[in-house]
Amino acid sequence: MMDVYFDGSTALNAICYYHKEKDSFEITRLHGKYTNNELEYQALYKAVDYVKHYYPNLDDVCFIGDSEIVIKQMRGEYVCKASNLKPLRWRIIQRAGTRLNIRNFKWVPREENIAGVILEDELHKQKTRKKLYGSL
């Protein structure tokens, strides 16, 4: 099974996915203001889009994140009621183009989410640059 980690950061207003088998990642900065859950869904969409581009069959893909709400909503364990999240969830399902099932999603603690660690490193770098060079 292929593992793809995803995470969103309100501090950076950015999303990230990490493809474990290829040891590759992408960070995307977003414009506008988003809630943490919106960023998590945006990150999952970006991960699904990446996988679909290279691997059309999602049967052997596990999307791993630290957002219990997003993981459980995607697994069907929680109902997605929030009006701001419903379209994001639906967009992921449409992009997947197949029935995603419970085994396609896995929750991990924050410290085990590689995409989250990458975003934390990026935030640390940004703070260091600000400290050294002032506002860029």
C-alpha positions as CSV (number, residue, x, y, z in Angstrom):
1,M,0.0,0.0,0.0
2,M,1.2,3.5,-0.9
3,D,1.2,6.0,2.0
4,V,0.5,9.7,1.3
5,Y,0.5,12.1,4.3
6,F,-1.4,15.4,4.3
7,D,-1.7,18.4,6.6
8,G,-2.8,22.0,6.7
9,S,-1.3,24.9,8.7
10,T,-3.2,28.0,9.7
11,A,0.1,29.6,10.8
12,L,1.5,29.4,7.3
13,N,-1.8,29.4,5.5
14,A,-0.4,26.5,3.6
15,I,-1.0,22.8,2.8
16,C,1.3,19.9,2.3
17,Y,1.3,16.4,1.1
18,Y,4.2,13.9,1.4
19,H,4.6,10.7,-0.7
20,K,6.4,8.3,1.5
21,E,7.5,5.8,-1.1
22,K,9.1,8.6,-3.3
23,D,10.2,10.7,-0.4
24,S,8.8,13.7,-2.1
25,F,6.5,16.5,-0.9
26,E,4.9,19.7,-2.0
27,I,3.9,22.8,0.0
28,T,1.3,25.1,-1.4
29,R,0.5,28.5,0.1
30,L,-3.1,29.6,-0.2
31,H,-4.6,33.0,-0.5
32,G,-7.5,34.0,1.7
33,K,-8.4,33.0,5.2
34,Y,-9.2,29.4,6.0
35,T,-10.1,27.4,9.1
36,N,-7.8,24.5,10.2
37,N,-10.4,22.0,9.0
38,E,-10.7,23.7,5.6
39,L,-6.9,23.6,5.2
40,E,-6.9,19.9,6.1
41,Y,-9.5,19.2,3.5
42,Q,-7.6,21.3,0.9
43,A,-4.4,19.3,1.7
44,L,-6.3,16.0,1.3
45,Y,-7.7,17.2,-2.0
46,K,-4.2,18.1,-3.2
47,A,-2.9,14.7,-2.1
48,V,-5.7,12.9,-4.0
49,D,-5.1,15.0,-7.0
50,Y,-1.4,14.2,-7.0
51,V,-2.1,10.5,-6.6
52,K,-4.7,10.4,-9.4
53,H,-2.3,12.2,-11.7
54,Y,0.3,9.4,-11.4
55,Y,-1.7,6.4,-10.1
56,P,-5.3,6.3,-11.4
57,N,-6.3,3.4,-9.1
58,L,-6.7,4.5,-5.5
59,D,-7.4,1.0,-4.1
60,D,-3.8,0.7,-2.8
61,V,-3.4,4.2,-1.4
62,C,-3.7,5.2,2.2
63,F,-4.1,8.9,2.9
64,I,-2.7,9.6,6.4
65,G,-3.5,12.7,8.5
66,D,-3.7,14.0,12.0
67,S,-7.2,15.6,11.7
68,E,-9.6,13.2,13.4
69,I,-12.6,15.1,12.0
70,V,-11.4,14.9,8.4
71,I,-10.3,11.2,8.6
72,K,-13.5,10.1,10.4
73,Q,-15.7,12.1,8.0
74,M,-14.0,10.6,5.0
75,R,-14.3,7.1,6.5
76,G,-18.0,7.8,7.1
77,E,-17.7,7.5,10.9
78,Y,-18.8,11.1,11.4
79,V,-21.4,13.0,9.3
80,C,-20.0,16.1,7.6
81,K,-22.6,18.7,8.6
82,A,-20.5,22.0,8.3
83,S,-21.6,24.0,5.3
84,N,-18.0,25.1,4.7
85,L,-16.6,21.5,4.7
86,K,-19.3,19.7,2.7
87,P,-18.3,21.0,-0.7
88,L,-14.6,20.3,0.1
89,R,-15.4,16.7,1.1
90,W,-17.6,16.2,-2.0
91,R,-14.8,17.7,-4.3
92,I,-12.4,15.0,-2.9
93,I,-14.9,12.2,-3.6
94,Q,-15.5,13.5,-7.1
95,R,-11.8,13.8,-7.9
96,A,-11.1,10.3,-6.6
97,G,-13.5,9.1,-9.2
98,T,-14.0,5.8,-7.3
99,R,-15.5,4.7,-4.1
100,L,-13.0,5.4,-1.4
101,N,-13.4,3.1,1.6
102,I,-12.4,3.0,5.2
103,R,-9.0,1.5,4.6
104,N,-8.0,4.5,2.3
105,F,-7.8,6.8,5.4
106,K,-5.7,6.5,8.5
107,W,-5.4,8.8,11.5
108,V,-2.0,9.3,13.2
109,P,-0.9,11.5,16.1
110,R,0.5,14.9,15.1
111,E,4.1,14.0,15.7
112,E,3.8,11.0,13.3
113,N,2.3,13.1,10.5
114,I,5.3,13.6,8.2
115,A,3.5,16.4,6.2
116,G,2.8,18.2,9.5
117,V,6.5,17.9,10.4
118,I,7.4,19.4,7.1
119,L,5.1,22.3,7.6
120,E,6.5,22.8,11.2
121,D,10.0,22.9,9.7
122,E,8.8,25.5,7.1
123,L,7.3,27.6,9.9
124,H,10.5,27.5,11.9
125,K,12.5,28.5,8.8
126,Q,10.1,31.4,8.2
127,K,10.5,32.6,11.8
128,T,14.3,32.4,11.6
129,R,14.3,34.4,8.4
130,K,12.1,37.1,10.0
131,K,14.4,37.2,13.0
132,L,17.5,37.5,10.8
133,Y,16.3,39.8,8.1
134,G,13.2,41.4,9.4
135,S,9.9,41.5,7.6
136,L,10.5,40.3,4.0
